[in-house]
Amino acid sequence: MIQCKTSKEIGGMGHSIKRKEDARFIQGKGQYIDDIKLPGMIYMDIVRSPYAYAKILSINSEKALALPGVLAVVTGKDLEQHNLHWMPTLMSDTQMVLPIDTVMYQSQEVAAVIATERYIAADAVELVEVEYEPMQPVMDPFKAMESDAPVLRVDKEGKTDNHIWHWEAGDKEATDQVFNEAEVTVKEQMHIPRIHVVSIETCGCIADYDKINNYLTMHMTTQAPHAIRTIIALVAGHLGLTEEKIRVISHDIGGGFGGKVPIYPGYVIAIAVSFLVGKPVKWIEDRTENLQADSFARDYHITAEMAGTKEGKILATRFKLLCDQGYTDAAANPSKYPAGMFSICTGSYDYQHSYVEADAVYTNKPPGGVAYRCSFRVTEAVHAVERMTDCFAQKIGKDPAQLRMDNFIHKDQFPYKSALGWEYDSGDYHQGLQKVMEVVDYHALRKEQEEKRAKGELMGIGICTFTEIVGAGPSKDFDILGIKMFDSAEIRVHPTGKAIARFGTKSQGQGHETTYAQIVAEELGIPAEHVQVEEGDTDTAPYGLGTYASRSTPTAGAAAAIASRKLRAKAKKIAAYLLEVSEEDLEWEPGKFFVKGAPEKVKTIQELVFAAYTNYPPGMEAGFEATHYYDPPNLTFPSGAYICVVDIDKETGQVKVRRFVAIDDCGNIINPMIVQGQVHGGLTQGLAPALYEELIYDEEGNILNGTLMDYLVPTAVESPNWETGHTITPSPHHPLGAKGVGESPTVGATPAIANAVVDALSHLGVTHIEIPITPPKLWKILKEKGAV
Ligand code: CDP
């Protein structure tokens, strides 16, 4: 394995942090929501629809209610009395909490059973009798767009089709002209399949409404506690649950990956029941419910095109998207970007023309469109451009590595304005590709491939050189439901020099407890072990938009640095006062101020903090605390150069990833070990859709692989030995020069693997294979091409 550089090696490059090698990996208090038991707690389970599209004729709860311990069966009609049967989605669409008369997808919530014990609630679910009149669902998004397709959202007054939104970016006319005149064009139709985040820990909550104080404490699995509190207040404010009466606590939530950003109906039903009965209500999904009903990811149908010269200069790209949103648009995108950050699809290459056109459509599938370990659709964009880059190279007979080298944006072109309007902050793409090619010995691999081909063996080498766009985001462009996407840090240093630092983000295992403490330690000189990091409690943490889309380092990490610097400025004033010199005469070294030229005249940060409570300059405010809400001036643009080597068994169609080397560039690294861990996990989640994962529905709307028996999540057995390394191109606008990293590997791994498999078959005339590249799919292609 290529080792991450040590902190020593990265020290001295840009604004890097001298950091410890170890990661503390403390996650919160070690308390998953299912471990919490509150006095008087009652339990909720959910009746779900077996049909994808059906009228509800009746719901008979008699048998369920007769079961000892069952307290209530809640239906949409019950919620309707309190105007709680619909809720807004994060994309300003509407979603049923419980249906009144129609279900829109298989596994949709139909009713909720409340009981004294969890198992009684589960048993009672089986006894609720629901009579349905099934209707023919609309499952194919292309058919859903046809003019004679049945209109699914009849609840929306005046709606005459299934179209949700249309979105464009770029200059259509100019791009079309380049395509019309280009020497070479390539075009592929691709589907980035519907998948699921499949976090090991499912979603759940305990809604605990205190009738006496009119106060709701919501213990829940959320990646964005503050935003959720605001939304609960918007939904339930008319019942007196206004924002100051709501506390959201996100404990250790397990994996999030974007799937714990939305509000699910179960949360709202639990709140409604607790509000009505005044007892804490616990709801925890089971594995199957999580997979079948929670927000999906991806499901973009893309027509991708690239135009260029015979010599291999990329001139333009064009993308047409059909986005299958299920029955409601419950994606978690910034408001202005309904197709997320898809417009990063111009990639790492220097050309002037691109055009994207996206349409979203309703179907009878579960809602969602979450940013599964990706910055709002970057995975889809990178897959499209990186596949097309290989298609272009293949068509003109040029080596795909060389074609990339020839088209990369040069490091001296940054900040670089992309054809679709983004200002890339920094990058050195040549260096990254050069490094990964050296590590794998690219030219030797190509020679080996040639030899193997001569023997009839199939070996492929896949490259992906991606540019990411993370750190949402600058307030001028980014909001969710109108709330600007800043993030925050509040640092309070106690008289003895020990600090508590609170953030608007919420770690799900990314190690914020370690890295945020390191940032404060580096900036203030307080040892990291004396910085207590807290997130996830709306009563204590400053307001923030939460953790997803690799935004924590670019936003809250920056806020931590700036809040620390505000405190350092105060410490300097106190030092000048105590040492009886002017501030200009002082010099800072992490942990102390001393007088220039007289290092024995020194005050440590601990002495200065103590003085902030005991002996501060006249007129100065006492105490030692600072808050910063960081509104980033730009996004950060991490990048990566990945190479994957595959061997294919012709007889079975089985793909074996022999080698995978990932060179990432996330600017200055705060903690190399954590970054390496992020990359390992992300690569496995990129392997998943490349070879294994896809949620499959039949025409009747039945999910065909709705359990983990059939939905293939790669385990350690399927995962290759990931080899990782990095280059460092600091972000010029981030206070620490850092960029996000969490999702880069998920974004880059899938196209690298797909490119490797297509490369293995390219001599047979294969130009594209849809992911997941399963053995039967590959074997069929090999058979068609006469290779077996
Ligand atoms: O928003 P999220 O925490 O998922 O993503 P991130 O900002 O990419 O950070 C993931 C983890 O990697 C955090 O603990 C970061 O502090 C750490 N990281 C780092 O050590 N250096 C970087 N340049 C970027 C992230």
Residues whose N, C-alpha, C, O or C-beta is under 5 A from the ligand:
A	BS01	CDP	Q510 G511 H512 T515 T547 Y548 A549 S550 R551 S552 T553 P554 C666 G667 N668 I669 I670 N671 I674 V675 A738 K739 G740 V741 G742
